[in-house]
Amino acid sequence: MKRNILSTAQECKYIIEHEISIERITYINSSTRRVDIAGCISGNIPKFEKTLRTLADSSMPKYPRISSTLLDYVEKYDQFPIRYFGRIEAIIECLFSLEGNGTSDHKIFISHSSKDKAIVKDFVNHILMLGIGIESNDIFCTSIEEMNIENGEDIRRHIHKNIIGSECSILLISDNYKASEICQNEMGAVWTNNATVRYYLLPNFTADKIGWLVNPLQAEQITNAVALDKLHKELLELLSLKETGIWSSQREQFLAKHK
């Protein structure tokens, strides 16, 4: 009989916390002039890989896409341990949240870098709340205080809980986002959730590749009025909202600040 998904995910988390040591080094790649991450992982790696395969096997009937992705990362792990370890962690957290029934009531999850707080806050205020009419308690955005994580909560689990519970995830991509391992892990968790996902490039984004799952051709410029109108229509339908009557003015206020 296959082992329970939740208990196996818990075992994986225990191994990460107590039986594995991770050393990460962030540096500037001299050839690409981009931020890269290197380092080493030591500890009970054979046990960890065996438990990961058990987790993938037990989750295959219920979550075939997540299971296949996990197995793919385990196969690639030996060649690029630091790169794939974070992605594996994201999937473990995703399965843990799914099986633990730890979902939230937030309908929109905003994945972003805290260094882009100014434009993110304007996007939430002008586009989502005032323009489209989404209530603040239906939006999870860590850089806005009233939507943030409360003291004492497990940050990683709380974020993944809100990814799982959302009806739409919006990724706001920038050079800051690209350089953040946390943001890259969020992107992986969002992707495995199978929810509605939209990608937007912030002004001055320069990289030719967003991340390990997405390229710029899949994303819209956040300062593109047509793209914002499309998002407006999609979210009204997805969340069964009525027109606010001030969409155009709020969109133009946002664009005037950031275009």
C-alpha positions in Angstrom: 0.0 0.0 0.0 1.3 3.4 -0.9 2.3 5.7 1.9 0.2 8.7 2.8 1.2 11.9 0.9 1.1 14.2 3.9 3.2 12.0 6.2 5.8 11.5 3.5 5.9 15.3 2.8 6.4 15.8 6.5 9.3 13.3 6.5 10.9 15.2 3.6 10.6 18.4 5.6 12.1 16.8 8.7 15.1 15.6 6.7 15.6 19.0 5.2 15.5 20.7 8.7 17.5 18.1 10.7 19.6 15.9 8.4 20.8 18.2 5.6 23.1 21.1 5.6 23.0 23.8 2.8 25.6 26.4 2.0 24.5 29.0 -0.6 26.8 31.6 -2.2 25.4 34.4 -4.2 27.8 35.9 -6.8 27.9 37.9 -10.0 28.6 35.8 -13.1 31.4 37.5 -14.9 30.3 36.3 -18.3 26.6 37.0 -18.1 26.8 39.8 -15.5 23.8 38.3 -13.7 23.3 37.1 -10.2 23.9 33.4 -9.8 23.7 31.0 -6.8 26.2 28.3 -6.1 27.1 26.3 -3.0 26.9 22.7 -1.7 24.5 20.4 0.0 25.6 17.7 2.5 24.1 15.2 4.9 21.9 12.2 4.4 21.3 12.8 0.7 20.5 9.1 -0.2 17.7 9.0 2.4 16.4 12.3 1.1 16.3 11.2 -2.5 14.6 7.9 -1.5 11.9 9.7 0.4 11.4 12.1 -2.5 10.8 9.2 -4.8 8.3 7.7 -2.4 6.5 11.1 -2.2 6.4 11.3 -6.0 5.1 7.7 -6.2 2.4 8.2 -3.5 1.2 11.5 -5.1 1.1 10.3 -8.7 -2.6 9.1 -8.7 -3.9 12.3 -7.2 -1.4 14.9 -8.4 0.2 13.5 -11.6 1.6 16.8 -12.9 3.2 17.6 -9.5 4.5 14.1 -9.2 6.1 14.1 -12.6 7.7 17.5 -12.0 9.1 16.3 -8.7 10.7 13.2 -10.3 12.2 15.4 -13.1 13.8 17.6 -10.5 15.1 14.6 -8.5 16.8 13.3 -11.7 18.4 16.7 -12.4 19.3 17.3 -8.8 22.8 15.6 -8.9 23.9 17.8 -11.8 22.6 21.1 -10.3 22.0 20.5 -6.6 21.5 24.1 -5.4 19.3 25.1 -8.4 16.9 22.2 -8.0 16.9 21.9 -4.2 14.8 25.1 -3.9 12.4 23.8 -6.5 12.1 20.5 -4.7 11.4 22.4 -1.5 8.6 24.4 -3.2 6.9 21.2 -4.4 7.1 19.6 -0.9 5.5 22.7 0.6 2.9 22.6 -2.1 1.9 19.0 -1.4 2.0 19.6 2.3 -0.4 22.5 2.0 -2.7 20.5 -0.4 -2.9 17.5 1.8 -3.1 19.5 5.1 -6.1 21.4 3.8 -4.4 24.6 4.8 -5.9 26.9 2.2 -6.8 30.6 2.7 -9.7 32.8 1.7 -7.5 35.1 -0.4 -8.6 35.0 -4.1 -5.5 36.8 -5.6 -1.9 35.9 -4.8 0.7 38.5 -5.8 4.2 37.1 -6.3 6.8 39.9 -6.4 10.1 41.2 -5.0 9.8 43.4 -1.9 12.3 45.7 -3.7 9.6 46.6 -6.1 7.2 47.7 -3.4 6.3 51.1 -4.9 4.9 49.8 -8.2 3.4 46.7 -6.7 1.4 48.8 -4.2 0.2 51.1 -7.0 -0.8 48.0 -9.1 -2.8 46.6 -6.1 -4.5 49.9 -5.3 -5.3 51.3 -8.8 -5.7 48.2 -10.9 -6.9 45.5 -8.6 -8.8 47.3 -5.8 -10.1 50.5 -7.2 -10.2 49.7 -10.9 -11.5 46.1 -10.8 -13.2 46.2 -7.4 -11.4 43.4 -5.5 -11.6 43.7 -1.8 -8.3 44.1 0.1 -9.0 40.9 2.2 -9.2 38.9 -1.0 -5.6 39.8 -2.0 -2.4 38.4 -0.5 0.6 40.7 -1.1 3.5 40.5 1.4 4.9 44.0 0.7 1.7 45.7 1.8 1.4 45.8 5.6 -2.3 45.1 6.0 -2.0 42.1 3.7 1.1 40.8 5.3 2.0 37.8 7.4 1.2 38.0 11.1 3.8 37.6 13.8 4.6 34.0 14.8 3.4 32.4 11.5 5.7 30.1 9.5 6.4 32.3 6.5 7.1 29.6 3.9 4.0 27.6 4.8 1.8 30.7 5.0 2.9 31.8 1.5 2.3 28.4 0.0 -1.1 28.1 1.8 -2.1 31.3 0.0 -0.9 30.1 -3.3 -3.0 27.0 -3.0 -6.0 28.9 -1.8 -6.0 31.5 -4.6 -8.1 31.6 -7.7 -5.5 33.6 -9.6 -1.8 34.2 -9.1 -0.2 37.3 -10.6 3.6 37.3 -11.0 5.2 40.7 -11.3 8.6 40.1 -12.8 11.6 42.4 -12.6 15.4 42.1 -12.4 14.9 42.1 -8.6 12.5 39.1 -9.0 14.9 37.3 -11.2 17.7 37.6 -8.7 15.6 36.4 -5.8 15.7 32.6 -5.0 12.5 33.1 -2.9 10.7 34.5 -5.9 11.9 31.7 -8.1 10.6 29.2 -5.6 7.2 31.0 -5.5 7.1 30.8 -9.3 7.5 27.0 -9.1 4.8 26.7 -6.4 2.4 28.8 -8.5 3.1 26.7 -11.6 2.4 23.4 -9.8 -0.9 24.7 -8.3 -2.6 24.7 -11.8 -4.6 27.9 -10.9 -5.0 30.8 -13.3 -1.6 32.4 -13.6 -0.7 35.8 -15.3 2.8 37.1 -15.8 3.7 40.8 -16.1 7.0 42.4 -16.7 7.8 45.5 -14.7 9.5 48.5 -16.4 13.2 48.2 -17.2 13.2 44.4 -17.0 16.3 43.4 -18.9 16.8 39.7 -18.7 16.2 37.5 -21.8 14.7 34.7 -19.6 12.3 35.1 -16.7 13.1 31.9 -14.9 13.2 28.1 -15.1 9.6 27.8 -16.2 8.7 31.0 -18.1 10.2 33.1 -20.9 9.3 36.7 -21.7 7.0 35.7 -24.6 4.6 34.3 -22.1 4.4 37.6 -20.2 2.8 41.0 -20.8 4.3 44.4 -20.1 2.6 45.9 -17.0 2.5 49.3 -18.6 0.6 48.0 -21.7 -3.0 49.4 -21.5 -4.3 46.6 -23.7 -2.8 44.0 -21.4 -4.4 45.7 -18.3 -7.8 45.8 -20.0 -7.5 42.1 -20.7 -6.7 41.4 -17.0 -9.6 43.6 -16.0 -12.0 41.6 -18.1 -10.6 38.2 -17.0 -10.8 39.0 -13.3 -14.3 40.4 -13.5 -15.4 37.1 -15.0 -13.3 34.9 -12.8 -14.4 36.5 -9.5 -18.0 37.3 -10.7 -17.5 41.1 -10.1 -19.5 44.0 -11.5 -17.9 47.0 -13.3 -16.7 49.7 -10.9 -17.3 52.5 -13.5 -13.9 54.0 -12.8 -11.6 51.4 -14.5 -10.3 53.6 -17.2 -9.4 56.5 -14.9 -7.6 54.1 -12.4 -5.7 52.4 -15.3 -4.6 55.8 -16.6 -3.5 57.0 -13.1 -1.4 53.8 -12.8 0.1 54.2 -16.3 0.9 57.9 -15.7 3.0 57.0 -12.7 5.0 54.1 -14.3 5.0 54.3 -18.1 
